[in-house]
Amino acid sequence: MPISRNRLIVVALVATHALLLLAYTLPQSWVPTRLQGVAQRYVRPLFHQQWNLFAPDPPLCACSIEVGLSDGIWQPIISPQEHYLVRRMARPLADHIHDRNQHGDTVVMPVLAQALRRLTRDLEHPSTVRFRSVSRCVVDPAHPEGRSLEIIELVLP
């Protein structure tokens, strides 16, 4: 009899573990909020790998890098008229810089500063341009149309 009791405990532990991993991995709209909190407290310290079983939830922040010209006008580092692939190159750069800004780091890493300078080398006076990170973040996921605006001046080494 004790063997079946031990087996029942092991099965319950494995089932609970699998349920919490599934609740953590499934899209947020499929899992009750309370269970999400429990799953996050269980999974994040030991098992978090930053991937999703299904398509990931859309990002809450839209990030971009803007260039300040000598006349005081700010414009996107990549023009909206550029080819899709060119515009797509700037997005990960903006996301990476935004993530660093969230940790209080406004001095851009040298390799990223070099990438920013290369993207602006066709301007009239590329040495006088300034850069800033612009992020428009969803305040309440239930109402994605409401966004906050955060602008951070970047310092290039």
GUBANU-473424 format. One record per residue: residue number from 1; x, y, z of N, C-alpha, C in turn. Coordinates in Angstrom, 2 decimals. Layout:
N
+-----+---------+---------+---------+---------+---------+---------+---------+---------+---------+
! num !    n_px !    n_py !    n_pz !   ca_px !   ca_py !   ca_pz !    c_px !    c_py !    c_pz !
+-----+---------+---------+---------+---------+---------+---------+---------+---------+---------+
! NUM !       X !       Y !       Z !       X !       Y !       Z !       X !       Y !       Z !
...
+-----+---------+---------+---------+---------+---------+---------+---------+---------+---------+
//
This chain:
157
+-----+---------+---------+---------+---------+---------+---------+---------+---------+---------+
! num !    n_px !    n_py !    n_pz !   ca_px !   ca_py !   ca_pz !    c_px !    c_py !    c_pz !
+-----+---------+---------+---------+---------+---------+---------+---------+---------+---------+
!   1 !    0.80 !   -1.20 !    0.00 !    0.00 !    0.00 !    0.00 !    0.85 !    1.27 !    0.00 !
!   2 !    1.97 !    1.34 !    0.76 !    2.78 !    2.55 !    0.76 !    3.37 !    2.86 !   -0.62 !
!   3 !    3.61 !    1.83 !   -1.43 !    4.17 !    2.09 !   -2.75 !    3.19 !    2.87 !   -3.60 !
!   4 !    1.93 !    2.54 !   -3.58 !    0.94 !    3.27 !   -4.38 !    0.75 !    4.69 !   -3.84 !
!   5 !    0.89 !    4.87 !   -2.54 !    0.78 !    6.22 !   -1.96 !    1.95 !    7.08 !   -2.43 !
!   6 !    3.15 !    6.52 !   -2.41 !    4.32 !    7.25 !   -2.90 !    4.19 !    7.56 !   -4.39 !
!   7 !    3.67 !    6.57 !   -5.12 !    3.47 !    6.78 !   -6.55 !    2.47 !    7.91 !   -6.78 !
!   8 !    1.43 !    7.98 !   -5.99 !    0.42 !    9.03 !   -6.10 !    1.04 !   10.41 !   -5.82 !
!   9 !    1.91 !   10.49 !   -4.84 !    2.58 !   11.75 !   -4.51 !    3.48 !   12.19 !   -5.67 !
!  10 !    4.23 !   11.25 !   -6.23 !    5.12 !   11.58 !   -7.35 !    4.30 !   12.04 !   -8.56 !
!  11 !    3.23 !   11.34 !   -8.86 !    2.38 !   11.73 !   -9.99 !    1.78 !   13.12 !   -9.75 !
!  12 !    1.35 !   13.40 !   -8.54 !    0.79 !   14.72 !   -8.22 !    1.84 !   15.81 !   -8.38 !
!  13 !    3.07 !   15.57 !   -7.93 !    4.14 !   16.56 !   -8.07 !    4.48 !   16.80 !   -9.54 !
!  14 !    4.57 !   15.74 !  -10.32 !    4.88 !   15.88 !  -11.75 !    3.74 !   16.60 !  -12.47 !
!  15 !    2.51 !   16.27 !  -12.14 !    1.35 !   16.93 !  -12.76 !    1.31 !   18.41 !  -12.40 !
!  16 !    1.59 !   18.74 !  -11.15 !    1.62 !   20.15 !  -10.73 !    2.74 !   20.90 !  -11.45 !
!  17 !    3.89 !   20.29 !  -11.53 !    5.02 !   20.89 !  -12.25 !    4.65 !   21.15 !  -13.71 !
!  18 !    4.08 !   20.15 !  -14.37 !    3.69 !   20.31 !  -15.78 !    2.61 !   21.37 !  -15.94 !
!  19 !    1.65 !   21.42 !  -15.04 !    0.58 !   22.42 !  -15.11 !    1.16 !   23.83 !  -14.96 !
!  20 !    2.07 !   24.03 !  -14.02 !    2.66 !   25.36 !  -13.82 !    3.53 !   25.77 !  -15.02 !
!  21 !    4.28 !   24.84 !  -15.59 !    5.06 !   25.16 !  -16.79 !    4.15 !   25.51 !  -17.96 !
!  22 !    3.07 !   24.77 !  -18.10 !    2.12 !   25.04 !  -19.17 !    1.45 !   26.40 !  -18.97 !
!  23 !    1.06 !   26.70 !  -17.75 !    0.43 !   28.00 !  -17.46 !    1.39 !   29.15 !  -17.72 !
!  24 !    2.67 !   28.92 !  -17.50 !    3.67 !   29.96 !  -17.75 !    3.91 !   30.15 !  -19.24 !
!  25 !    3.84 !   29.07 !  -20.01 !    4.19 !   29.10 !  -21.42 !    3.03 !   29.48 !  -22.34 !
!  26 !    1.82 !   29.14 !  -21.98 !    0.66 !   29.45 !  -22.82 !    0.46 !   30.96 !  -22.95 !
!  27 !   -0.24 !   31.40 !  -23.99 !   -0.55 !   32.84 !  -24.12 !   -1.33 !   33.33 !  -22.89 !
!  28 !   -1.07 !   34.56 !  -22.50 !   -1.67 !   35.11 !  -21.29 !   -3.19 !   35.09 !  -21.32 !
!  29 !   -3.78 !   35.22 !  -22.49 !   -5.24 !   35.26 !  -22.58 !   -5.88 !   33.91 !  -22.27 !
!  30 !   -5.12 !   32.84 !  -22.28 !   -5.66 !   31.51 !  -22.02 !   -5.59 !   31.10 !  -20.55 !
!  31 !   -4.83 !   31.81 !  -19.76 !   -4.56 !   31.39 !  -18.38 !   -5.15 !   32.41 !  -17.41 !
!  32 !   -5.85 !   31.96 !  -16.37 !   -6.36 !   32.91 !  -15.37 !   -5.22 !   33.70 !  -14.72 !
!  33 !   -5.50 !   34.95 !  -14.41 !   -4.48 !   35.85 !  -13.86 !   -3.85 !   35.30 !  -12.59 !
!  34 !   -4.65 !   34.74 !  -11.73 !   -4.14 !   34.22 !  -10.46 !   -3.15 !   33.06 !  -10.69 !
!  35 !   -3.50 !   32.19 !  -11.64 !   -2.62 !   31.06 !  -11.95 !   -1.33 !   31.55 !  -12.61 !
!  36 !   -1.42 !   32.62 !  -13.41 !   -0.21 !   33.19 !  -14.03 !    0.78 !   33.64 !  -12.96 !
!  37 !    0.28 !   34.30 !  -11.93 !    1.16 !   34.77 !  -10.86 !    1.86 !   33.63 !  -10.16 !
!  38 !    1.12 !   32.57 !   -9.85 !    1.72 !   31.41 !   -9.20 !    2.75 !   30.76 !  -10.13 !
!  39 !    2.40 !   30.63 !  -11.40 !    3.32 !   30.01 !  -12.36 !    4.60 !   30.83 !  -12.51 !
!  40 !    4.48 !   32.16 !  -12.55 !    5.67 !   33.00 !  -12.67 !    6.59 !   32.86 !  -11.47 !
!  41 !    6.01 !   32.83 !  -10.27 !    6.84 !   32.69 !   -9.07 !    7.53 !   31.32 !   -9.02 !
!  42 !    6.92 !   30.32 !   -9.61 !    7.51 !   28.98 !   -9.62 !    8.57 !   28.83 !  -10.73 !
!  43 !    8.26 !   29.33 !  -11.93 !    9.09 !   29.05 !  -13.10 !   10.29 !   29.98 !  -13.22 !
!  44 !   10.10 !   31.27 !  -13.02 !   11.17 !   32.24 !  -13.34 !   12.50 !   31.99 !  -12.64 !
!  45 !   12.52 !   31.68 !  -11.37 !   13.86 !   31.52 !  -10.76 !   14.68 !   30.37 !  -11.34 !
!  46 !   14.04 !   29.29 !  -11.76 !   14.79 !   28.11 !  -12.17 !   14.68 !   27.73 !  -13.64 !
!  47 !   13.53 !   27.96 !  -14.25 !   13.29 !   27.37 !  -15.57 !   13.10 !   28.37 !  -16.70 !
!  48 !   13.13 !   29.64 !  -16.45 !   12.82 !   30.63 !  -17.49 !   13.85 !   30.61 !  -18.61 !
!  49 !   13.38 !   30.48 !  -19.88 !   14.28 !   30.45 !  -21.03 !   13.88 !   31.45 !  -22.10 !
!  50 !   12.89 !   32.28 !  -21.86 !   12.43 !   33.32 !  -22.78 !   12.00 !   32.77 !  -24.14 !
!  51 !   11.19 !   31.75 !  -24.14 !   10.57 !   31.31 !  -25.38 !    9.13 !   30.97 !  -25.06 !
!  52 !    8.30 !   30.94 !  -26.08 !    6.88 !   30.66 !  -25.90 !    6.50 !   29.45 !  -26.75 !
!  53 !    5.61 !   28.64 !  -26.22 !    5.16 !   27.47 !  -26.94 !    4.38 !   27.87 !  -28.19 !
!  54 !    3.56 !   28.89 !  -28.06 !    2.78 !   29.39 !  -29.17 !    3.35 !   30.75 !  -29.59 !
!  55 !    2.70 !   31.40 !  -30.52 !    3.16 !   32.72 !  -30.96 !    3.23 !   33.64 !  -29.74 !
!  56 !    4.30 !   34.39 !  -29.62 !    4.44 !   35.26 !  -28.44 !    3.42 !   36.39 !  -28.46 !
!  57 !    3.14 !   36.88 !  -27.28 !    2.27 !   38.05 !  -27.18 !    2.99 !   39.22 !  -27.85 !
!  58 !    2.25 !   40.12 !  -28.47 !    2.92 !   41.26 !  -29.12 !    3.66 !   42.10 !  -28.09 !
!  59 !    4.75 !   42.74 !  -28.50 !    5.50 !   43.56 !  -27.55 !    4.65 !   44.72 !  -27.04 !
!  60 !    4.88 !   45.09 !  -25.79 !    4.12 !   46.19 !  -25.20 !    4.70 !   47.55 !  -25.56 !
!  61 !    5.93 !   47.58 !  -26.04 !    6.56 !   48.86 !  -26.40 !    6.97 !   48.86 !  -27.86 !
!  62 !    6.70 !   49.99 !  -28.51 !    7.20 !   50.23 !  -29.86 !    8.36 !   51.20 !  -29.72 !
!  63 !    9.55 !   50.75 !  -30.04 !   10.76 !   51.55 !  -29.84 !   11.31 !   52.02 !  -31.18 !
!  64 !   11.90 !   53.19 !  -31.14 !   12.57 !   53.71 !  -32.34 !   13.72 !   54.60 !  -31.90 !
!  65 !   14.62 !   54.83 !  -32.83 !   15.73 !   55.76 !  -32.62 !   15.50 !   56.94 !  -33.53 !
!  66 !   15.64 !   58.13 !  -32.98 !   15.49 !   59.35 !  -33.78 !   16.81 !   60.10 !  -33.81 !
!  67 !   16.98 !   60.85 !  -34.89 !   18.20 !   61.63 !  -35.12 !   17.83 !   63.10 !  -35.01 !
!  68 !   18.60 !   63.85 !  -34.20 !   18.41 !   65.29 !  -34.09 !   19.35 !   66.01 !  -35.02 !
!  69 !   18.78 !   66.74 !  -35.95 !   19.59 !   67.47 !  -36.93 !   20.00 !   68.83 !  -36.37 !
!  70 !   20.91 !   69.50 !  -37.04 !   21.43 !   70.78 !  -36.55 !   20.36 !   71.87 !  -36.51 !
!  71 !   19.30 !   71.74 !  -37.30 !   18.23 !   72.75 !  -37.29 !   17.19 !   72.48 !  -36.20 !
!  72 !   17.42 !   71.49 !  -35.34 !   16.53 !   71.20 !  -34.23 !   15.42 !   70.22 !  -34.54 !
!  73 !   15.35 !   69.74 !  -35.75 !   14.30 !   68.80 !  -36.15 !   14.75 !   67.38 !  -35.83 !
!  74 !   13.82 !   66.59 !  -35.29 !   14.08 !   65.19 !  -35.01 !   13.36 !   64.35 !  -36.06 !
!  75 !   14.04 !   63.34 !  -36.55 !   13.43 !   62.45 !  -37.54 !   13.86 !   61.01 !  -37.25 !
!  76 !   13.07 !   60.03 !  -37.69 !   13.47 !   58.63 !  -37.47 !   14.80 !   58.33 !  -38.14 !
!  77 !   15.59 !   57.48 !  -37.52 !   16.90 !   57.15 !  -38.08 !   16.75 !   56.46 !  -39.43 !
!  78 !   15.67 !   55.72 !  -39.61 !   15.35 !   55.09 !  -40.89 !   14.03 !   55.69 !  -41.35 !
!  79 !   14.03 !   56.25 !  -42.53 !   12.83 !   56.88 !  -43.08 !   11.73 !   55.85 !  -43.32 !
!  80 !   10.47 !   56.21 !  -43.07 !    9.37 !   55.29 !  -43.34 !    9.25 !   54.90 !  -44.82 !
!  81 !    9.87 !   55.68 !  -45.70 !    9.82 !   55.38 !  -47.13 !   10.87 !   54.34 !  -47.55 !
!  82 !   11.78 !   54.01 !  -46.65 !   12.81 !   53.02 !  -46.98 !   12.18 !   51.64 !  -47.20 !
!  83 !   12.92 !   50.79 !  -47.85 !   12.49 !   49.41 !  -48.07 !   12.24 !   48.73 !  -46.73 !
!  84 !   11.32 !   47.79 !  -46.72 !   10.95 !   47.08 !  -45.49 !   12.17 !   46.48 !  -44.79 !
!  85 !   13.06 !   45.86 !  -45.53 !   14.22 !   45.22 !  -44.90 !   15.14 !   46.23 !  -44.23 !
!  86 !   15.26 !   47.41 !  -44.81 !   16.09 !   48.45 !  -44.20 !   15.43 !   48.93 !  -42.91 !
!  87 !   14.11 !   49.15 !  -42.94 !   13.40 !   49.56 !  -41.72 !   13.49 !   48.49 !  -40.65 !
!  88 !   13.45 !   47.25 !  -41.07 !   13.49 !   46.15 !  -40.12 !   14.84 !   46.05 !  -39.41 !
!  89 !   15.91 !   46.48 !  -40.04 !   17.23 !   46.44 !  -39.41 !   17.30 !   47.36 !  -38.20 !
!  90 !   16.60 !   48.48 !  -38.24 !   16.68 !   49.46 !  -37.16 !   15.87 !   49.04 !  -35.93 !
!  91 !   14.88 !   48.19 !  -36.11 !   14.01 !   47.82 !  -34.99 !   14.74 !   47.08 !  -33.87 !
!  92 !   15.53 !   46.02 !  -34.15 !   16.24 !   45.35 !  -33.06 !   17.25 !   46.26 !  -32.37 !
!  93 !   17.86 !   47.15 !  -33.13 !   18.79 !   48.11 !  -32.56 !   18.07 !   49.00 !  -31.55 !
!  94 !   16.90 !   49.51 !  -31.94 !   16.11 !   50.36 !  -31.04 !   15.64 !   49.58 !  -29.82 !
!  95 !   15.21 !   48.33 !  -30.01 !   14.77 !   47.51 !  -28.88 !   15.90 !   47.25 !  -27.90 !
!  96 !   17.09 !   46.96 !  -28.43 !   18.24 !   46.68 !  -27.56 !   18.63 !   47.93 !  -26.76 !
!  97 !   18.65 !   49.06 !  -27.42 !   19.00 !   50.31 !  -26.73 !   17.93 !   50.65 !  -25.69 !
!  98 !   16.66 !   50.43 !  -26.02 !   15.57 !   50.68 !  -25.07 !   15.73 !   49.79 !  -23.83 !
!  99 !   16.05 !   48.51 !  -24.03 !   16.24 !   47.61 !  -22.90 !   17.36 !   48.08 !  -21.99 !
! 100 !   18.45 !   48.56 !  -22.58 !   19.56 !   49.09 !  -21.78 !   19.12 !   50.34 !  -21.02 !
! 101 !   18.29 !   51.18 !  -21.67 !   17.80 !   52.40 !  -21.02 !   16.94 !   52.05 !  -19.81 !
! 102 !   16.17 !   50.98 !  -19.90 !   15.31 !   50.58 !  -18.79 !   16.14 !   50.26 !  -17.55 !
! 103 !   17.38 !   49.87 !  -17.74 !   18.28 !   49.59 !  -16.61 !   19.12 !   50.80 !  -16.23 !
! 104 !   18.77 !   51.97 !  -16.77 !   19.44 !   53.21 !  -16.41 !   20.71 !   53.51 !  -17.19 !
! 105 !   20.98 !   52.77 !  -18.24 !   22.21 !   52.95 !  -19.01 !   21.91 !   53.76 !  -20.27 !
! 106 !   22.22 !   55.06 !  -20.25 !   21.98 !   55.90 !  -21.43 !   23.23 !   56.08 !  -22.28 !
! 107 !   24.36 !   55.54 !  -21.83 !   25.58 !   55.57 !  -22.65 !   25.53 !   54.33 !  -23.54 !
! 108 !   25.52 !   54.56 !  -24.83 !   25.37 !   53.47 !  -25.80 !   26.67 !   52.69 !  -25.90 !
! 109 !   26.57 !   51.37 !  -25.97 !   27.75 !   50.52 !  -26.14 !   28.48 !   50.91 !  -27.42 !
! 110 !   29.81 !   50.83 !  -27.44 !   30.57 !   51.26 !  -28.63 !   30.13 !   50.60 !  -29.93 !
! 111 !   29.83 !   49.31 !  -29.91 !   29.43 !   48.64 !  -31.15 !   28.08 !   49.17 !  -31.64 !
! 112 !   27.17 !   49.50 !  -30.71 !   25.88 !   50.06 !  -31.10 !   26.03 !   51.51 !  -31.56 !
! 113 !   26.93 !   52.24 !  -30.92 !   27.19 !   53.62 !  -31.35 !   27.74 !   53.64 !  -32.77 !
! 114 !   28.60 !   52.69 !  -33.08 !   29.15 !   52.59 !  -34.43 !   28.03 !   52.29 !  -35.43 !
! 115 !   27.10 !   51.42 !  -35.06 !   25.97 !   51.11 !  -35.95 !   25.09 !   52.34 !  -36.17 !
! 116 !   24.85 !   53.11 !  -35.11 !   24.05 !   54.34 !  -35.26 !   24.74 !   55.33 !  -36.19 !
! 117 !   26.03 !   55.48 !  -36.02 !   26.77 !   56.42 !  -36.88 !   26.76 !   55.97 !  -38.34 !
! 118 !   26.85 !   54.67 !  -38.56 !   26.83 !   54.17 !  -39.94 !   25.46 !   54.39 !  -40.59 !
! 119 !   24.40 !   54.32 !  -39.79 !   23.07 !   54.55 !  -40.34 !   22.85 !   56.01 !  -40.72 !
! 120 !   23.65 !   56.91 !  -40.16 !   23.48 !   58.35 !  -40.44 !   24.61 !   58.94 !  -41.26 !
! 121 !   25.46 !   58.13 !  -41.82 !   26.63 !   58.66 !  -42.53 !   26.26 !   59.42 !  -43.80 !
! 122 !   25.05 !   59.25 !  -44.32 !   24.64 !   59.95 !  -45.54 !   24.09 !   61.35 !  -45.27 !
! 123 !   23.98 !   61.74 !  -44.01 !   23.49 !   63.08 !  -43.70 !   24.55 !   64.12 !  -44.04 !
! 124 !   24.12 !   65.39 !  -44.12 !   25.06 !   66.46 !  -44.49 !   26.21 !   66.60 !  -43.51 !
! 125 !   25.90 !   66.63 !  -42.23 !   26.92 !   66.78 !  -41.18 !   26.74 !   65.66 !  -40.16 !
! 126 !   27.18 !   64.46 !  -40.47 !   26.92 !   63.34 !  -39.56 !   27.58 !   63.48 !  -38.20 !
! 127 !   28.60 !   64.31 !  -38.07 !   29.28 !   64.43 !  -36.78 !   28.50 !   65.30 !  -35.80 !
! 128 !   27.54 !   66.09 !  -36.28 !   26.80 !   66.99 !  -35.39 !   25.43 !   66.45 !  -34.99 !
! 129 !   25.07 !   65.27 !  -35.43 !   23.74 !   64.74 !  -35.10 !   23.70 !   64.24 !  -33.66 !
! 130 !   22.51 !   64.28 !  -33.12 !   22.25 !   63.74 !  -31.79 !   21.26 !   62.59 !  -31.94 !
! 131 !   21.23 !   61.71 !  -30.95 !   20.34 !   60.55 !  -31.01 !   19.49 !   60.51 !  -29.76 !
! 132 !   18.28 !   59.97 !  -29.93 !   17.42 !   59.74 !  -28.78 !   16.61 !   58.47 !  -29.01 !
! 133 !   16.29 !   57.83 !  -27.91 !   15.46 !   56.64 !  -27.93 !   14.03 !   57.07 !  -27.63 !
! 134 !   13.10 !   56.64 !  -28.47 !   11.69 !   56.98 !  -28.28 !   10.92 !   55.67 !  -28.11 !
! 135 !   10.20 !   55.56 !  -27.01 !    9.39 !   54.35 !  -26.80 !    7.96 !   54.75 !  -26.48 !
! 136 !    7.06 !   54.08 !  -27.14 !    5.62 !   54.25 !  -26.90 !    5.12 !   52.92 !  -26.36 !
! 137 !    4.81 !   52.91 !  -25.05 !    4.48 !   51.66 !  -24.38 !    3.01 !   51.63 !  -23.98 !
! 138 !    2.42 !   50.45 !  -24.09 !    1.04 !   50.24 !  -23.68 !    0.98 !   50.36 !  -22.16 !
! 139 !    0.05 !   51.18 !  -21.68 !   -0.11 !   51.37 !  -20.24 !   -0.96 !   50.25 !  -19.65 !
! 140 !   -2.06 !   49.93 !  -20.32 !   -2.98 !   48.89 !  -19.87 !   -3.21 !   47.92 !  -21.03 !
! 141 !   -2.79 !   46.66 !  -20.91 !   -2.97 !   45.72 !  -22.02 !   -4.42 !   45.54 !  -22.45 !
! 142 !   -5.36 !   45.82 !  -21.57 !   -6.77 !   45.72 !  -21.95 !   -7.17 !   46.85 !  -22.89 !
! 143 !   -6.42 !   47.95 !  -22.88 !   -6.68 !   49.10 !  -23.75 !   -5.37 !   49.48 !  -24.45 !
! 144 !   -4.97 !   48.73 !  -25.48 !   -3.67 !   48.98 !  -26.12 !   -3.56 !   50.31 !  -26.84 !
! 145 !   -4.68 !   51.00 !  -27.03 !   -4.60 !   52.30 !  -27.71 !   -3.99 !   53.37 !  -26.80 !
! 146 !   -4.06 !   53.19 !  -25.49 !   -3.46 !   54.14 !  -24.55 !   -1.99 !   53.83 !  -24.35 !
! 147 !   -1.13 !   54.75 !  -24.75 !    0.31 !   54.51 !  -24.66 !    1.01 !   55.68 !  -23.97 !
! 148 !    2.07 !   55.35 !  -23.26 !    2.91 !   56.38 !  -22.66 !    4.07 !   56.65 !  -23.61 !
! 149 !    4.58 !   57.85 !  -23.56 !    5.70 !   58.24 !  -24.42 !    6.91 !   58.52 !  -23.55 !
! 150 !    8.03 !   57.88 !  -23.87 !    9.27 !   58.10 !  -23.12 !   10.38 !   58.42 !  -24.13 !
! 151 !   11.03 !   59.55 !  -23.90 !   12.12 !   59.98 !  -24.78 !   13.38 !   60.12 !  -23.93 !
! 152 !   14.43 !   59.43 !  -24.35 !   15.70 !   59.46 !  -23.61 !   16.81 !   59.86 !  -24.57 !
! 153 !   17.51 !   60.93 !  -24.22 !   18.66 !   61.38 !  -25.02 !   19.79 !   60.37 !  -24.83 !
! 154 !   20.39 !   59.96 !  -25.93 !   21.46 !   58.96 !  -25.88 !   22.83 !   59.63 !  -25.90 !
! 155 !   23.76 !   59.02 !  -25.20 !   25.14 !   59.51 !  -25.17 !   25.99 !   58.48 !  -25.90 !
! 156 !   26.66 !   58.92 !  -26.95 !   27.53 !   58.03 !  -27.71 !   28.97 !   58.23 !  -27.29 !
! 157 !   29.69 !   57.12 !  -27.05 !   31.10 !   57.24 !  -26.64 !   31.97 !   57.70 !  -27.80 !
+-----+---------+---------+---------+---------+---------+---------+---------+---------+---------+
//
